[in-house]
Amino acid sequence: GNLQGDAVQETSALGVSNYPAIAWIDGQFAIAWADNRHSAFNYEIYARLLDESGNAMGDEIRVTNSMGHSTYPQIAEAGTLFGLTWRDDRDGDGEVYFTTLDPNGALGPEHKLTDNVSTDAYPYLIWDGTAFRLVWSGYVAVGNSEVLTAAILCSDE
């Protein structure tokens, strides 16, 4: 395939913006990425809503604000909202976190999904019509990384 038209720069922060993800809901996109605009040693997750032509619908949304790196965001649509997951090492090891983003840019509550003694990373998220489905890489024993899956039921509890 070929790109249609010119690429549009969606981020302009000083530093590095990387690990992009994208999802679509009824006339708009949500994008998410990690960047280190606040510190070269601390990546945070940001999101932005775009209209169907790729124009920004408001300001960037800071999703995380933690002392450790927040990286590898993934975003999926669920009909009326987006689910957003990422790896975060605010507790000293990598764990997987989750929140929702509504079409107006409001974030839901943040949920820590994993709590292992070693790193959990590389989350990937889809919506199956009933729940978000998450797959990630996790160390279930020292030196033994496995692929894990789980359903995420959305609630504000």
Salt bridges, closest charged atoms under 4 A:
ASP35 OD2 - ARG37 NH2 2.69
GLU44 OE2 - ARG62 NH2 3.81
GLU60 OE1 - ARG37 NH2 2.68
ASP88 OD2 - ARG90 NH2 2.87
ASP91 OD2 - LYS112 NZ 2.73
GLU110 OE2 - ARG90 NH1 2.68
ASP115 OD1 - LYS112 NZ 3.53
ASP128 OD2 - ARG133 NE 2.81
